[in-house]
Amino acid sequence: MAERLVILGAGESGVGAAILGKKEGFDVLVSDAGKINEKYRNVLLNYEISFEEGTHSVEKVLEADLLVKSPGIPDHIQLIKDLKGKGIPVISEIEFGGRYTNAKTICITGSNGKTTTTMLTYHLLKKAGLNVGLAGNVGNSFAWQVAEKDFDYYVIELSSFQLDGMYHFKADVAVLLNITPDHLDRYDNDFQKYVDSKFRILQNQTQNDFFIYWDGDPVIKKEIEKRNINAVCMPFSMSEPKANGAGIKDKQLIINREKNSFNMSIFDIALQGQHNTYNSMAAGLAGMVLNIRNEKIRESLSGFKGVEHRLEHFLKVHGIAFVNDSKATNVNSTWYALESLNKPIVWIAGGVDKGNDYEALKPLVKEKVKAIICLGVDNKKIIKAFSDIVPDIVETQDMKDAVRSAYYLAKDGETVVLSPACASFDLFENYEDRGRQFKMAVREL
């Protein structure tokens, strides 16, 4: 009899896992507690995959031999506890997909910069002519691509939630950009649990694999000292590079791998700003370990266009620049945004607070921000943090109102930035929806 595969969540990753499960001969059930998006419902119908929506039928779910869960479902809910109590393996879609492919994987995680680095690395591999897929938090479902495409490489953006459900999967190239407090609501407000989650990207690596990481991150440095790492370590930093690694010397970005060396002027990198230099070094190192030629790396780092909703310089209206940084869902991302923009700034912030500590932002806010527009159901924490250093703080409940208020407060030559430092689920579907609504509201000014 066919093994029973139950999938919780009918989004991109869940439906992809269902398609792969069906192809591999499982008896598949997809269960979603909410309403299934019409696009995905049609896919499930076309593939003749059983599904339910609006509920999880506990008795059916507990019949699983294997369960794949959406990264959005926390481990502490009763249903997941019941599954684990019965000894039913609960894994992520990435873990499931990895069982059915021999492709090389370049896996990227970190609290900030993941999407930009993932897109840049994918751009670099594609430009070099490799047969490559884009998966994880961006692109299409990894499992779906494993089922229907025949890629030799995958560039995969991994969140801590995806890593939590991965056990036997191995990254051939693991990239760890940084670790700052985020999602602590999912980790019992214990930062070490979140750190351990990020370091799962190294599990199962051998001495034939590579670990690319930011050498200037105090959390990463401390953790590396505690751990036995099998992979070849490739650090990057803003100082002179090591024999294996990347760095900056005399305004040149230099990447070394054994006897090979690559360099280009930091002024020729398409993505400007210190944090983007890190992202470019990480992507360049990934290219280097995959033996991509120097001219292709140079071409890619100088020609990349950037990522929508991440410091996207969108429009100027009457001399006021509008910047869409909706993807900044934590304090550290917003720190990078404020650091990279010139003053004065009207800052649109707020949403679902994930245990944020705004202390780190205060010096930048004091120096650059002339007004804050709060956009959230509950703005008390932001108001409390900044009311003594920012003269104008306005509360709004929808994007049009927020953009209009920012426009009235900004002057010619100033910048309005949407960089929420919070999740979007109180007023929007997700950060993309929030970013699109921002751009629409700016166009309507």
C-alpha positions as CSV (number, residue, x, y, z in Angstrom):
1,M,0.0,0.0,0.0
2,A,1.2,3.5,-0.8
3,E,2.7,5.6,2.0
4,R,0.4,8.3,3.3
5,L,1.8,11.9,2.8
6,V,-0.1,14.7,4.5
7,I,0.8,18.3,3.7
8,L,-0.3,21.1,6.0
9,G,-0.7,24.4,4.0
10,A,-1.7,24.8,0.4
11,G,0.5,27.6,-0.7
12,E,3.4,27.5,-3.1
13,S,5.6,25.1,-1.0
14,G,2.7,22.8,0.0
15,V,1.3,22.4,-3.5
16,G,4.8,21.8,-4.8
17,A,5.4,19.1,-2.2
18,A,2.0,17.5,-3.1
19,I,3.0,17.3,-6.8
20,L,6.4,15.7,-6.0
21,G,4.7,13.3,-3.5
22,K,2.2,12.2,-6.2
23,K,5.0,11.7,-8.7
24,E,6.9,9.6,-6.2
25,G,3.9,7.3,-5.6
26,F,2.6,8.6,-2.2
27,D,-1.1,8.7,-1.3
28,V,-1.3,12.5,-0.8
29,L,-3.7,14.7,1.2
30,V,-3.3,18.5,1.3
31,S,-5.0,20.1,4.3
32,D,-5.3,23.9,4.8
33,A,-7.0,25.5,7.8
34,G,-7.9,28.6,5.7
35,K,-9.3,29.1,2.2
36,I,-7.1,27.8,-0.6
37,N,-6.1,30.4,-3.2
38,E,-7.9,29.7,-6.5
39,K,-4.7,29.3,-8.5
40,Y,-3.5,26.5,-6.1
41,R,-6.9,24.9,-5.9
42,N,-6.9,24.6,-9.7
43,V,-3.5,23.0,-9.7
44,L,-4.6,20.4,-7.1
45,L,-7.7,19.6,-9.2
46,N,-5.6,19.3,-12.4
47,Y,-3.2,16.9,-10.7
48,E,-6.1,15.0,-9.0
49,I,-4.6,15.5,-5.6
50,S,-7.0,15.2,-2.6
51,F,-7.4,18.3,-0.4
52,E,-9.4,19.9,2.3
53,E,-9.8,23.5,3.3
54,G,-11.2,25.5,6.2
55,T,-10.1,22.8,8.7
56,H,-7.5,20.2,9.5
57,S,-9.3,16.9,10.0
58,V,-7.2,15.7,12.9
59,E,-8.0,11.9,12.4
60,K,-7.0,12.2,8.7
61,V,-3.8,14.1,9.5
62,L,-2.7,11.6,12.2
63,E,-2.9,8.8,9.6
64,A,0.2,10.2,7.9
65,D,3.4,8.2,7.5
66,L,5.1,11.5,6.7
67,L,4.0,15.1,7.2
68,V,5.3,18.2,5.3
69,K,4.3,21.4,7.0
70,S,4.2,25.0,5.7
71,P,7.0,27.1,7.4
72,G,4.3,29.5,8.6
73,I,2.8,26.9,11.0
74,P,4.6,27.0,14.4
75,D,5.9,23.8,16.1
76,H,4.1,24.5,19.3
77,I,0.5,24.0,18.1
78,Q,-1.3,20.9,19.4
79,L,-1.6,19.2,16.1
80,I,2.1,19.2,15.5
81,K,2.7,18.0,19.1
82,D,0.3,15.2,18.5
83,L,2.1,14.2,15.3
84,K,5.5,14.2,16.9
85,G,4.0,12.3,19.9
86,K,3.0,9.5,17.5
87,G,6.4,9.4,16.0
88,I,5.3,10.8,12.6
89,P,8.1,12.6,11.0
90,V,7.3,16.3,10.4
91,I,9.6,17.9,7.8
92,S,9.8,21.0,5.5
93,E,9.2,21.0,1.8
94,I,12.9,21.7,1.2
95,E,13.8,18.5,3.2
96,F,11.3,16.5,1.1
97,G,12.4,17.9,-2.2
98,G,16.1,17.2,-1.3
99,R,15.4,13.5,-1.1
100,Y,14.6,13.3,-4.9
101,T,17.4,15.4,-6.5
102,N,21.2,15.1,-6.9
103,A,21.5,18.7,-8.0
104,K,24.1,21.0,-6.3
105,T,22.5,23.3,-3.7
106,I,23.6,26.8,-2.8
107,C,21.7,27.7,0.4
108,I,21.5,31.2,1.8
109,T,20.3,32.3,5.2
110,G,20.7,35.2,7.6
111,S,18.5,37.7,9.4
112,N,18.9,40.3,6.6
113,G,20.0,40.4,3.0
114,K,18.9,36.9,2.2
115,T,16.7,37.7,-0.8
116,T,19.1,40.2,-2.4
117,T,22.0,37.7,-2.0
118,T,19.9,34.8,-3.3
119,M,18.7,36.8,-6.4
120,L,22.2,38.0,-7.1
121,T,23.7,34.5,-6.8
122,Y,21.0,33.1,-9.1
123,H,21.7,36.0,-11.6
124,L,25.4,35.2,-11.4
125,L,25.0,31.4,-12.1
126,K,22.4,32.0,-14.9
127,K,24.8,34.6,-16.5
128,A,27.5,31.9,-16.4
129,G,25.3,29.6,-18.4
130,L,24.6,27.1,-15.6
131,N,21.3,25.1,-15.6
132,V,19.9,26.7,-12.4
133,G,16.6,26.9,-10.4
134,L,15.6,29.5,-7.8
135,A,13.7,28.3,-4.8
136,G,12.9,28.5,-1.1
137,N,11.6,31.8,0.2
138,V,11.8,33.3,-3.4
139,G,11.1,31.8,-6.8
140,N,9.0,28.7,-7.2
141,S,8.6,25.7,-4.9
142,F,11.8,23.6,-4.6
143,A,9.8,20.3,-4.5
144,W,7.7,21.4,-7.6
145,Q,10.9,22.1,-9.6
146,V,12.4,18.8,-8.5
147,A,9.3,17.0,-9.7
148,E,9.1,18.7,-13.1
149,K,12.4,20.4,-14.0
150,D,15.9,19.0,-14.4
151,F,18.1,21.6,-12.9
152,D,21.8,20.9,-12.1
153,Y,21.9,23.7,-9.5
154,Y,19.5,25.3,-7.1
155,V,20.0,28.6,-5.3
156,I,17.7,28.4,-2.2
157,E,16.8,31.1,0.2
158,L,16.1,29.5,3.6
159,S,14.3,31.0,6.6
160,S,14.9,29.7,10.1
161,F,11.5,28.1,10.0
162,Q,12.4,26.1,6.9
163,L,15.7,25.1,8.4
164,D,13.9,23.8,11.6
165,G,12.2,21.1,9.4
166,M,15.4,20.0,7.7
167,Y,17.3,16.9,8.9
168,H,19.1,15.0,6.2
169,F,19.3,17.7,3.6
170,K,22.8,19.0,2.8
171,A,23.9,22.4,1.4
172,D,26.9,22.0,-1.0
173,V,27.5,25.7,-0.5
174,A,26.1,27.2,2.7
175,V,25.9,31.0,3.1
176,L,25.3,32.7,6.4
177,L,25.0,36.5,6.1
178,N,24.3,37.7,9.7
179,I,22.3,36.8,12.8
180,T,20.4,39.5,14.7
181,P,17.2,39.0,16.9
182,D,14.2,38.2,14.7
183,H,11.1,36.0,15.1
184,L,11.8,35.6,18.8
185,D,8.1,35.1,19.3
186,R,8.6,31.6,17.6
187,Y,11.7,30.8,19.7
188,D,10.3,31.3,23.2
189,N,12.1,34.7,23.2
190,D,15.4,32.7,23.4
191,F,17.9,34.2,21.0
192,Q,20.2,31.1,21.3
193,K,17.4,28.9,19.9
194,Y,17.1,31.2,16.9
195,V,20.9,31.1,16.4
196,D,20.9,27.3,16.6
197,S,18.2,27.3,14.0
198,K,20.3,29.4,11.5
199,F,23.4,27.2,12.1
200,R,21.3,24.2,10.9
201,I,22.4,25.3,7.4
202,L,25.8,23.5,8.2
203,Q,24.3,20.2,9.1
204,N,25.6,17.1,7.1
205,Q,28.3,19.2,5.4
206,T,31.6,17.4,4.6
207,Q,35.1,18.7,3.8
208,N,34.1,18.8,0.1
209,D,31.5,21.5,0.9
210,F,31.8,25.3,1.5
211,F,30.7,27.6,4.3
212,I,30.6,31.3,3.3
213,Y,30.0,33.7,6.2
214,W,30.3,37.3,7.4
215,D,33.4,37.4,9.5
216,G,32.4,40.7,11.2
217,D,29.3,39.3,12.9
218,P,30.0,38.8,16.6
219,V,27.3,36.2,17.0
220,I,28.6,34.1,14.1
221,K,32.2,34.4,15.3
222,K,31.3,33.2,18.8
223,E,29.3,30.3,17.4
224,I,32.0,29.1,15.0
225,E,34.4,28.9,18.0
226,K,32.0,26.5,19.7
227,R,31.3,24.3,16.7
228,N,33.3,21.7,14.8
229,I,32.8,22.7,11.1
230,N,33.7,20.2,8.4
231,A,33.3,22.4,5.4
232,V,35.9,24.7,3.8
233,C,35.4,28.1,5.5
234,M,35.2,31.2,3.3
235,P,34.8,34.4,5.4
236,F,34.1,37.8,4.0
237,S,34.6,41.2,5.7
238,M,35.4,44.9,5.0
239,S,39.1,44.3,5.8
240,E,41.8,42.7,3.8
241,P,40.7,39.2,2.6
242,K,42.1,35.9,3.8
243,A,43.6,33.3,1.4
244,N,40.2,31.7,1.2
245,G,37.6,34.5,1.4
246,A,36.7,38.0,0.3
247,G,37.4,41.5,1.6
248,I,38.2,45.1,0.6
249,K,41.7,46.6,0.1
250,D,42.4,50.0,-1.5
251,K,38.7,50.4,-2.6
252,Q,38.9,47.0,-4.4
253,L,36.6,44.1,-3.7
254,I,38.9,41.1,-3.7
255,I,37.8,37.4,-3.7
256,N,40.4,34.7,-3.1
257,R,40.1,30.9,-3.4
258,E,43.4,29.1,-3.1
259,K,45.5,30.3,-6.0
260,N,42.7,32.1,-7.8
261,S,42.0,35.8,-7.2
262,F,39.4,38.2,-8.4
263,N,39.1,41.9,-7.9
264,M,37.0,44.9,-9.0
265,S,36.5,48.5,-7.9
266,I,33.8,48.8,-5.2
267,F,32.4,51.7,-7.2
268,D,31.6,49.3,-10.1
269,I,29.3,47.2,-7.9
270,A,25.7,47.6,-9.0
271,L,24.3,47.5,-5.5
272,Q,25.7,50.4,-3.5
273,G,25.9,50.7,0.3
274,Q,28.0,48.7,2.8
275,H,25.4,45.9,3.4
276,N,25.1,45.4,-0.4
277,T,28.9,45.1,-0.6
278,Y,28.6,42.2,1.8
279,N,25.8,40.6,-0.3
280,S,28.0,41.0,-3.4
281,M,31.0,39.4,-1.7
282,A,28.9,36.4,-0.6
283,A,27.5,35.9,-4.1
284,G,30.9,36.4,-5.6
285,L,32.4,33.7,-3.3
286,A,29.6,31.3,-4.2
287,G,30.5,31.9,-7.9
288,M,34.2,31.4,-7.2
289,V,33.7,28.0,-5.4
290,L,31.6,26.9,-8.4
291,N,34.5,27.8,-10.7
292,I,32.7,30.5,-12.6
293,R,35.1,32.7,-14.6
294,N,36.2,36.1,-13.3
295,E,34.7,38.1,-16.1
296,K,31.2,36.5,-15.5
297,I,31.4,37.3,-11.8
298,R,32.4,40.9,-12.7
299,E,29.6,41.2,-15.3
300,S,27.0,39.9,-12.8
301,L,28.1,42.1,-9.8
302,S,28.2,45.2,-12.0
303,G,24.9,44.5,-13.9
304,F,22.5,43.3,-11.2
305,K,19.3,45.4,-11.0
306,G,18.2,44.7,-7.3
307,V,15.1,43.2,-5.7
308,E,11.6,44.6,-5.6
309,H,10.5,45.8,-2.1
310,R,14.2,46.0,-0.9
311,L,15.4,49.6,-0.8
312,E,13.7,50.1,-4.2
313,H,14.1,53.7,-5.3
314,F,10.7,54.0,-6.8
315,L,9.6,57.5,-7.8
316,K,10.2,61.2,-7.3
317,V,7.1,63.4,-6.8
318,H,7.8,67.2,-6.7
319,G,11.4,66.5,-5.8
320,I,10.5,64.1,-2.9
321,A,12.1,60.6,-3.4
322,F,9.9,57.6,-2.4
323,V,11.7,54.4,-1.4
324,N,10.0,51.1,-1.0
325,D,11.7,48.9,1.6
326,S,8.6,46.9,2.5
327,K,10.8,43.8,2.9
328,A,12.4,45.3,6.0
329,T,10.4,43.2,8.5
330,N,12.9,43.5,11.4
331,V,14.8,46.3,13.1
332,N,18.2,45.4,11.6
333,S,16.8,45.6,8.0
334,T,15.5,49.1,8.8
335,W,18.8,50.1,10.3
336,Y,20.5,49.3,6.9
337,A,17.8,51.3,5.1
338,L,18.2,54.4,7.3
339,E,22.0,54.1,7.3
340,S,22.1,54.0,3.4
341,L,19.8,57.1,2.9
342,N,20.7,60.7,3.2
343,K,18.8,62.9,5.6
344,P,16.2,64.3,6.1
345,I,13.9,61.3,6.0
346,V,10.1,60.8,6.6
347,W,9.9,57.2,7.8
348,I,6.8,55.0,7.5
349,A,7.0,52.3,10.1
350,G,5.0,49.7,12.0
351,G,3.0,46.5,11.7
352,V,3.1,43.3,13.7
353,D,6.0,43.7,16.2
354,K,8.0,40.5,16.6
355,G,9.5,41.4,20.0
356,N,11.4,44.4,18.5
357,D,14.0,46.4,20.5
358,Y,14.2,49.8,18.8
359,E,17.2,51.0,20.8
360,A,19.7,50.3,18.0
361,L,17.8,52.6,15.7
362,K,17.8,55.7,18.0
363,P,21.1,57.3,16.9
364,L,20.2,57.0,13.2
365,V,16.7,58.2,13.8
366,K,17.9,61.2,15.8
367,E,20.4,62.1,13.0
368,K,18.3,61.6,9.9
369,V,14.5,61.2,10.6
370,K,12.4,64.4,10.7
371,A,9.0,62.6,11.0
372,I,7.6,59.1,11.6
373,I,4.3,57.9,10.1
374,C,3.0,54.9,12.0
375,L,1.2,52.3,9.9
376,G,-0.2,49.6,12.1
377,V,-3.0,48.5,14.3
378,D,-1.0,49.0,17.4
379,N,1.7,51.7,17.3
380,K,2.3,52.3,21.0
381,K,5.8,50.8,21.1
382,I,7.1,52.9,18.2
383,I,5.6,56.1,19.7
384,K,7.1,55.3,23.1
385,A,10.6,54.6,21.5
386,F,10.9,57.7,19.4
387,S,8.5,60.4,20.8
388,D,11.3,62.2,22.7
389,I,13.6,62.4,19.6
390,V,11.3,62.9,16.6
391,P,9.0,66.0,16.7
392,D,6.3,64.8,14.3
393,I,4.8,61.3,14.8
394,V,1.5,60.6,12.9
395,E,-0.7,57.5,13.4
396,T,-2.4,56.1,10.3
397,Q,-4.4,52.9,9.6
398,D,-4.1,52.5,5.9
399,M,-1.4,52.9,3.2
400,K,-3.1,55.8,1.3
401,D,-3.3,57.8,4.4
402,A,0.3,57.0,5.4
403,V,1.7,58.0,2.0
404,R,-0.4,61.2,1.9
405,S,0.7,62.2,5.4
406,A,4.4,61.5,4.6
407,Y,4.0,63.6,1.4
408,Y,2.7,66.6,3.3
409,L,5.5,66.4,5.8
410,A,8.4,66.0,3.3
411,K,10.0,68.8,1.3
412,D,11.7,69.0,-2.1
413,G,15.1,67.1,-1.8
414,E,13.9,64.9,1.1
415,T,13.1,61.2,1.2
416,V,10.0,59.2,2.2
417,V,10.9,55.6,3.0
418,L,8.6,52.7,3.8
419,S,10.8,50.5,6.0
420,P,8.4,49.0,8.6
421,A,10.8,47.0,10.9
422,C,7.7,44.8,11.5
423,A,5.7,42.0,9.8
424,S,2.8,43.0,7.6
425,F,0.0,40.7,8.7
426,D,-2.1,43.2,10.6
427,L,-3.2,45.3,7.6
428,F,-1.7,43.4,4.5
429,E,-1.5,39.9,3.1
430,N,2.4,40.0,3.1
431,Y,5.3,42.4,2.6
432,E,4.8,42.3,-1.2
433,D,1.2,43.4,-0.9
434,R,2.3,46.1,1.5
435,G,5.0,47.3,-1.0
436,R,2.6,47.2,-4.0
437,Q,0.0,49.2,-2.0
438,F,2.8,51.8,-1.2
439,K,3.7,52.1,-4.8
440,M,0.1,52.5,-5.9
441,A,-0.5,55.2,-3.3
442,V,2.6,57.1,-4.4
443,R,1.4,57.0,-8.0
444,E,-1.9,58.4,-7.0
445,L,-0.4,61.5,-5.3
